[in-house]
Amino acid sequence: MSCRQNTTTGCEEGELWKLADFTVSTALNAYQVFPGSPPLFDRHFNGLTTENDLKFENIHPGPGFYDFTGADRLIRAAYERNIRIHGHPLVWHQQLPEWVGQSHDLREVMIDHIQTLVNRYRGQVHAWDVVNEALDERGGLRKTVWLENIGEDYLYLAYKTAQDADPGALLFYNDFNLASNPRKLDAAISICRNLRNRGIRISGIGMQMHISIAGPYRMELQEAVDKIWRAGFMVHFSELDVSVNPWVTKTTITEKDLREQQDTYYDVVRIYRSIPPQYQYGITLWGLTDADSWLPAYFNRVDAGLLFNTSGQPKPAYCGFQNALK
C-alpha cells in the first residue's frame, strides 16, 4: 500500500479503497472520465455512481429516443477497470424531460425506460437506485408524476420490472433526511419490507447523507443505520458530502470549519464501520473534488463539502475519513 505524507493536512495520503473493508465510491460523469480518468479517482476509489448520465432527461430525452453516448462511455470505462458500478436513478420525479408529463400512458413509459436501461447494462451495473425520493417529509408518498398517473403501485411495478430485467443486480431505495427524520426512515423501511413480502429482491436502502457540520447528531445517525440493518437491509451512504456553510452565513471557509468537517467525516465513517459487514454496501462521495460539488451552485453559497479541494489536494476532511478506517 502506497502512502505519502501531505504537508497541508499532516496525515499520510493512502489509497482509501485499500484501507477500507467496504467499497469506497464517488459520483462521476462521462466528461470527467475521458480522455483519461482523473488520478484521484484511480488512486482512491473502487466504486462509481453514475451522477447524471443515466438521469431521465439525459438518456431518454424524447419519446422512443435514447441517447446512450455518455452512459456507455462511463460504464464501459468503469467495467473494464473492474470498478463496481451503481446506476442512479431509474425512477425520480426530477430531471424529467417535458415530454414525460405530456405522455398519455406513464405506466408504459416507465416500464420501457427501466427495461431499456437495465437490459442494456445487464451484467455491468452491479446495483440500481430503482426509485429515488418517493417519500415526503411526513413519511407519506410524495405527489409525483408517477404517483398521480400510475398510483401507489408504481413502486412495485418499478422494482418488479428492474428485477425481471436483471435478476443478478442489487436493488436499492434511495432518499434524503433519513438520519434526521425517523418518520421518513420508518416509511422507507416499510416500503422495502412490503416489496420483499411481494417477492421483490430489494437489497438495501441508500441514505443520501447530504449533511453538514451542524448535523445530524452522531446518535441520530447511529440509531438510523442500526434500524436499517436490523430490519435486514444493506446500508448505503449513497451521496455523502459535509457542508461547512449550511446557514449561508459565511463568505470564506475557515480552518475551524475544515477541522469541524474533519471530525464529522471521522464520525460518519466510524458509524458506518459499526454496521455488520454483511449489511455494508459502501460509502459514496457525491463528487470527486470541491470543484465538482453541487452545493455552491445549487444553494448559491460558498461551500466545500468533499474530501479534496478545488485543486484536487486532500483536505483535513480526507484525514478524518482515512483515520476512521484505521
N, C-alpha and C positions, 0 to 999 in steps of 0.2 A: 504494500500500500504506500502510495506516494503522498508525502505531506511537505508543506513548505511554510515557513514562518512568515506571517504577514505583519509588517511593522505598524500598520494602521490599527488593526484590531487586537493585536497581541496574541492571537491564537494561531495554531498551525492550520493551514488550509489543506485538508484531505478530501478525497472524493466522498461526498455524502452517501452515495448509494452503497459504497463499500463498507461504510461504518454502520449502516442501518441493517436491521433484521427484516425490514419490510421494504416495499418498493417506494422510492422517492421520485416523484414525478414533477413535471411543470407543464403549464399550458403553452402551446406553441401554435403558430400559424405557418402556412406553407411558405410565405415570403421570408420567414426567419430562417428557414432550413436551407434554402437554395440560394446560391450555388454550393454552399457548404454549410455544415451545421455550426452553430456558434460554439466556440471552445468551451464555454461554461456549461453548455448542455452536455456535450460529450464527457466532460470531466465529472459532473456532479449528479446526473440523473439517469435512471434506468427505466423510466416510465414517461409517457407523454399523453396528455389530454388534448384533444382537438379543440382549440379555443373558439374559432369562428368558422372554419372551413366546412363543417358539417351542419351549421345552422341553416334553417329552412330558407331564409332569404338569399343565402349564398349558393346553396347546392340545388335548390328547386325553385328558381326564380319565376318560372312560368308554368301554366298548366300543361302537363305532359312533357315538360322540358327540364332536364337536369344538367348541371354544369359540374362535372367531377374534377375539373382541372386541378384546383388547389388541394382538394382532399386526396386525390390519387397520389400526388407528389409527396404530400406529407406522410401519408400512411405507408407508401412504398418505402420511403427513406427510413422510417422507424422500423418497419417489419424486417427490412434487410439487415438492420443492425441488431436484431433480436431485442428490441426495446418494446416493453409492454404498452399497448395502445388502448386508451379509454375513449370511446366515442361519446361525444357530447353535443347537443341532446337530440333525441328523436322527436319528442313532443313537448313544446313550450308555447306559451301564449305571446311571447315577444319575438322580435326579429322575424316576423312573418311578412312575406310579400303581400301586396294589396289584393292580389287575385284570390288568395285563400278565403278572405272574408266575403268575397263575392260568389264563392262556389255554392252550388245547389246541393251537393252531397259531400259534406265534410267527412263522413264516415269512410267513403271510398277514397277520398284524398289522403286521409291519414293512413289507411291500410296500404295504399300504393306507396306512399312515402317511406314507411317503415320497411316494407318488403324490399323495396328497391335498394335502400341503403344497407340493410343488414345482409341481404343476399350478396350484394356486390363485395362487401368486405368480410364475408364469412371466412373464418379461419385466420383472419388478420387482426381484426379488432377483438381484443380479449374480453371487453365488457362495455356495456352501454348504460348511459343515463337515459332510460326509456322515457320517463316522464319527469319533467323539471318544474318545480314550484307550483304544484297543483293546489296548495293549501293557502288560505288567508291567515291572518294573524290571530283569528279566533279559533282556528282549528277546523273550520269548515272548508268545503271545496271552493276554490277561487272561481269567480264568474269569468270564464274564458270563452273564447270562440268554440273550443272543443266541448266544454260542458254544455253550453247553450244550444249547440246544434246536434250533439250526439247523445247527451245525457250522462249521468254518473257512470254508466258502464263503459265510457271511453277509456277509463283506466285499465279495466280488464282487457278490453279489446286491444289496446296498445301493447300490453305485455304479452298477451297470447300471440299476437302477430309477430312480435320480435322473437319470442321463444320458438315458434314454428320455423321461422326463417333461419335461425342458427341455434340449434339445441345446445351447442357447446359454449355459447357466450354467457358470461355472467350478466345479470340484470339488476340495475340499481334504481332506487328512487332518490332524487336529489332535491334539497331545499335549504333555505337560509333561516337564521334565527332559531335553530333547533336547540341550541345550548341555553339560550336566554328565555325561551318561551315553552314551558312544559306542556301547555295545552296543545300547541302545534306539534311538538315532538310526539306526544301520545297519539295524536291523529295520524302522524306519519307511520308510526309503528302499527296502528290499527289497519291502515291501508295495506301495509305489507303482509300482515297476518291474514287479512281477508283474501288477498290474492293467493297466498300459499294454500289456504283452505279450498280454493277453487282450482288448484292444480298448477299454479304458476310457480316456476322455479326462481323466485326472486331471491337474490343473494345478499343484498345489503342496502344500507342507507348512506347516502352522501350528505355529510354536514358541510355546508359551503364554507364556513369559517372565515367569512369576511368580518374580522373582529378588529379590536383596537386596544391601545394601551389602557383604555378605560374599562374594558370588559369584553366578554363576560367574566365573572369571577371564577377562580380556579375550581371552587367547589361545584359551581353550576355546571361547568364543562365536565368534570369528573362524573357527576350524577347522570348527565345526559348520555355519555358514552357507555356507562355501566348499564343504563336502562336498555340501550340498543342491543349490546351483545348478549345481555341476559335474556332478551327476547328471542335470541337465536339468529341475529343478523350481523353480517360483517359491517365494520365501521370504516368509512372512507372520509378523511378530512380532505374534501374534494376541491376547495377553491380558497386555499389559505393565503391571506395577507393580513398584516397587522398595521392599521392606520396609526400614525403618530399625530394626526391633526383632526380628530373626529368632530370637534366642536367648531371647526373652521375659524379658529381664533389666532392662528399663527401665520406669519408671513415668512418665517425661516424655521428650520428644524435645528434644535439644539443638541448638544452632546447628551444632555439629560434625557431628552426624548429618545435618542437612539439607545441609551442604556436601559430605559424602561421597555423599549421594544425588544431588546435582547432578552430581558427577563421574561417577557411574555412568550416569546418563541421557545425559550427553555421550558417553561411550564407546559406549553401546548404539547411539545414532543414527549416530555416525561409522562404526561397523562396518556398520550397515545400508546406509549410503551407499556402502560399498565394493563392494556387490553390483552386478553389471552391471544396467543399468536394465531390460532385458527380463525379468529374474528378480525384480524388486522388485514385490511385490503391495501392500505398505504396512505401516504400523505402527498397531496398535490399542491404545489405553489402556483398561485394564479398569475403567472408571468415569470419571465426569466430575470429581468433587472427592473429597477425603478423606472427606466426609460420605457418599459413595456407595460407598466401598470395602468389599469383602467381608472384608478382612484382620482388623480388630479383632474383629468378632463371631465369625467362624469360628474364629480361634485364641485368642479371649479374651485379647487383649493390646492394649496401646497401640501404635498404628502409624499411619503416614501415608504411603502408598505412591504417591500420584499427584502431578500437576503443580500442582494448585490445592488450597489448604487448605479447611477446612470452611466457610469464608465465601466461597469462590469466588475468593480472591485468589491471584495467582501466587506460587509458592514459588521458592527457588533452583533446584529441580528443573526448573521451567519454563525458566529461563535456560540450564541445561545442555542441555536439549532444543533450544531455539531456537538457541543458539550453535553447536551441532553442525551445523545446517543451512546455516551461512554458509560 
